[in-house]
Amino acid sequence: MSVTTASTTASSVEQAVDEIREQCNGISPRVVYFFASSQYDPASISRAMRDAFPEAQVIGCSTAGEITSGRVMTNSIVAMAFDEGTIGGVACSVVADVTSAESLADAVRELEEEIGMPLRELDFQKYVGVILIDGLSGSEERVMDRLGDLTDVSFIGGSAGDDLNFKSTYVYLNGAAYTNAAVLVLLKPAKKFDIIKTQSFRTLNTVLVPTKVNESRREVIEFNNMPAVLAYARALGIPAEEAPKRFMHNPVGLVTGDDFFVRSPRRVEGGSILFYCMVKEGMELALLESTDIVADTRKAVNEKVRQLGGASALINFHCILRALELEEKGQGKAYGSIFTDIPTIGFSTYGEEYIGHINQTSTMLIFK
């Protein structure tokens, strides 16, 4: 069994891929994941990575920052190669148009043909799904909801980024580059695997209820029957014009039992607040306050490694808002150090996928 990680900051596609390939010498990969800064031409990087690993399923996306074992990076490519002793089975498909239910149905059928059975009949303890999706499409909720209807297998992943340019994001599969699309992957790991979902907030004793929304725009027009920005500011005891300064440190969350799922405000528009993910009318949202990302993440990762009895690989889908907060606090190196002893790759996302679409979270797939 073997897992190999690689990284490069070479600026040319040719040199970067040569360095990735050299670092993966000694392994015959069945699956290669790579996450690449948007500085690399999408068509060129996907094609070059496929040419470098012609016998593997080669899966990736554009990013807003990269993570590898022990380091947080930018303007780079990170990759992870799995041999067939680590990944017992793999099937991949592309949702060519994430706004189309028919396109998603076609992609699911393609997966089912590859594995020879319906997704809903798969054992969720033996299979796990990974999804990479256009981070500017605004379609993550619809895709995740439909996948949830079709299978009990957990799909985890992230929304592709473009280094905060907010122009176009790409997903990659076997030499092709796609936008307004998603890549779906079903993995059958050879050993046990698990999922980590961690966010760094505590709930405050304030509930905001969206009473008027525009779901298609991810817009909350009113909280508690008053203009959204006014209600949000009043809950924090600040003037309305100060509200955007608090969005990163005081998002809101949908509380479910002892857990919650973060909904992050994006910007103010008139009296409305636009969010990075969908907020539904009548949904009770707790006001949140940020805690220590490094300490919380280290605790979550160490606990999962303890439960598994060790880890051979970890893939980290890490919200760009968390990355920005770490940068603001000068904690980037400390965050990277959490993963020093675990073969790791990851990227800063425009949203995270796990039981829906969420923000300001890290969703991680960890292998025993």
N, C-alpha and C positions, 0 to 999 in steps of 0.2 A: 504494500500500500504506500502511495506517495502523493504528497501535495507540495507544489513548488510555487513560491511567490516571486514576482519580478517587478521592477520599477525603473523608470527612466525619465530624465528631464531633457533629453536630446530634442532639439527643435525641429529637425527634419523627420518626416515620417519614416524614411528609409533607415536612418541611423537608429531612431527610437525602436523600431520593430526588430532590427538586428540585435539590439541590446536586450530586448525582452526575450528573444529566441535563445540567445547565448545563456542567459540566466536560467532558462528552462531546460538546458541540456541535461540528459540523463533521465528524462521522464518521457514516456510515450502517452501523451494526454488523450483522454476521452472527451473531456470538457475543458475549455479555456474561457474564463471570464476576464474581460478587461474594461477598465473605466478610464476614459481619456478626456483631457481638457479640450474645450472647444477650439483651442488654437490649432488643433490638428484637423485638416480637411476631412469631413465625414466620409466621403466616398473612398478617399485614399487610405485612411487608417483602417477602415473595415476590410477593404480588399487586401491590404498588406498583412493584416493579422491572419486572415484566412489563408493566404499563401504561405505564411510562416508555420501554420499548424493545419495542414491539409487533411489530416486524418481525424481531426477533432471537431466537435460542435463548438463554434467560436461565437461568443455572445458578449455584447457590451453596450455602452451608451456614452453620450457626452455628459460632462459633469460641471459642477461649480466648485471643484476642489477634490482632492484625492487623499486616500488613506492607505498606508501599507504598514507592515509590522513595525511598530515603534515610532512611526512618523506620520505627521499630517503634512501634505504636500499641495502645491499648486503648479499649474502649467506642466503637467506630467502625465504619464500613463502608468497605471498599475495593473498587474495581471496575476491571475492564479490558475494554475494548471492542475487538474485532477486526473489520475490514472484510473483504469477500469477496476482496480482493486479498491478504490475509494468510492467511485460512482458506479453502481451496478447496472443502472439503466438511465437513459435520458431520451426525452422527446421534446422537440421544439416546433413552434409555429409563430406566424406573424399575424397580428390583427392589423391589416393594411390600412384601415380607416377606423379610428377609435370612436368616431361619432356614429358609426353604423352598427346596429345590432346584428345585421346579416354578416358583416365582416367578422365580428366576434364569434358568431356561430360557426362560420367557416373555419376559423382558427381552432376552435374547440374540436370540431369534427376531425381536423387534421391530426391533432394530438391523439384523439381516440383511435384513429386508424393506425397510428404508429405503435400505440401500446396494446391495441387489440381488445379494448374494453371501454365502456362508458366511464367518464370521469367520476360519476357519482358512485361507482362500484369500487373505486380505489380505496385501499386501506390507508387512512391518514397517518398511521403510525409507521408506514413503510415508504410513503411518497411525500414529497414536499414540492410546492410550486414556487417558482421565482418569476416575477414580472418586472420588466423595465418598460416605462411608458413615457411618451412625449410629455414633458413637464409644463408645456404651455398650451396643451390641448383643452384643459378644463374638463376632461372626460374620465378622470380617474374613478370618481364615485360610481358612475354607470357601469364601467367595466368590472370593478370589484364587486358591486352588488350582483351582477349577473354571474360572475364566477362563483360567488357564494351560493347562488341558487343551484348551480350545476354540480357542485362537489363538496365533500367534507374535507378534502385536502386543503391545508393552509397555503395560501399564496402570500408571499412576502416579497418586498422589493422597494423600488424607489422611482421617482419621477426624474427623468433626465434633466440636466441643467446646461447652461451655456455661459458659465463664469459671470453671472449677473448682468449679462447683456440683454436678456429677455427679448431675443429676436427669433431664434429657432433652436430647437433641441432635437437630438437624433438618437435612435436606438439601432443597434447593429446585430446582424445575424448572418454568419457564414458568408462574409464578403460583401453584403449589401448594406446600405444605409437607408433608414426610413425616418420620415417625420410624420406627424399626425398619426402615429402608429404605436403599437406595443409588441414586445416580444414575450411570448409565454414559454416557460420551460418547466417540464416535469422531471424531477430528479428522483431516483431510487438509490439513496446512499447505501453503501455496503454495511455501514454500522449505524448506531443510533445517532440521531440529530435532535436539535431542539431550536426554539426561537426565543430570542430576548427582545422584549419591548421595554424601553426605558425612556422616561422623560424626567426633567428636573424642575418640578413645581410642587407647591403645596396649595391646597384649596383655601380660599378665604371665605368668610361667612357672608358672602353676597351672591345672589343668584340673579342672572340676567336672562329673561325669557324673550326670544325674538317674537314680536307680535305682528310684524309686517316684513316680508322678505321677498327677494327676487332670486329664486334658487339658481336659475340659469346663469346669473352673473355672480353668484356667491356673495350676494349683497344683503346685508341686514339694514332695512330702512328704519325700523323702530325696535327698540328694546323696551319692554314694560310700558308700552303705549306712549312712548315719547321718542323724539329723534335719537337714533342709535348712539351717535357720538356724544350727545348730551347725557344720556343715561349712563354710558360707560364712564364719562368723566366724573359724573356725580358719584358713582360708586367708588371711585378712587379719591374723591375729595379734591379734584384739581379743576382748573379752568378747561373748557372744551378745547381751546386751541393747543393745550399741552398734551392732549390725548395721544397723538401719533408717537410722541416720545416714549410712551409707556407700553406700546404694543409688544415689543420683544420681551419685556420682563413681566408683563401682565396680560397674557392672552386669556382665553376662556376655555373651559373643558366640559365635555359631556361625561358626567360621573355615572359609572356603572359598578355598583357594589363598592369594593375597595380600590377600584382602578378608575382611570379617566382617560379620555381621548381628546387631545388638544386640537382646538380650532384657533388658528392664528390670524389676527387682524392684519390686513395688508396696507390699506390706506383709507383716508377719509375722502368722501365725495359728497359735497353739500353737507347734509345732516346724516348721511348714511356711512356705514363702514363696510368696505369690501374685504372679504376674507380670502385666505389661500386655499380653503376647502369649503365645501357646501355646509350651510347652516339651515336647518329646517324650522319652519314656524312652529311655535309651541315647545320647542326643545329647551329643557332647563339646563342652563350653562352656568357653571360655577366660575367666578372670577379667580384667577390663579396668580401666584407669585413665584418668581424663579428661585431656585435653590442652587446647589453646587453641582454643576454638570460632571466635573471630574470625579468627585467623591461618589456621586450617585451611580455613575457608569462603572467605576471600578468595583463597587459593591455588587452591582447586578451581574457583571461579567464573572467575577470571582466566584459568586454563588453558583452560577450555572456550570462553570468549569468543575467546581466541587461536586455538584450533582451528577455530572457525566463521568467523573473520574478522569478528567483530562480532556484536552481539545486538540484536534489535528488541524482544524481550519476554521476561520470565521469570516463571514462577509457582512460588512457594516453599511447599512443605508442610513445616512446621517444627515439630518436636516441642515440646510444652509443657514437657517436662523440660529441653530446651535453653534455652528462653525463661526458665525459672526460674533456671537456672544463670547465664545472662547477667545477669539482674537481681541475683542474689546477688553477682556480681563487679563490678557497676556497668558492664557492657559493652554495654548495650542500644543506646546511641547509636552506638557503634563498629560494632556488627553492622549496624545500619541503613545506615550509611555505605557498606558494601560495595556496595549496590545503587543508589547515587546516580546513576550514569550509565547505568543500564539501566531502561527502563520495567518496573516490578515490582509485583506484588501477591502476597500470601500470607497464611497464617494459622497460628497455633499450634494444633497438632492433638492429638488423643488417640491418635495412632499414625499411621504412614506406610505407604503401600502402594507396593511395587515389588518384584517377584519374591517376593511374599508380604507378610506383615504384620510390621513392624519398629518399633523404638522408638529414641528419642534420636538421631534421624537427620534430616537435611533431604533430601527428594527434590524435585528441581526440574526443571521442563520449560522448556527454553530454546529460543528461536526465532532463527534466523540473521537 
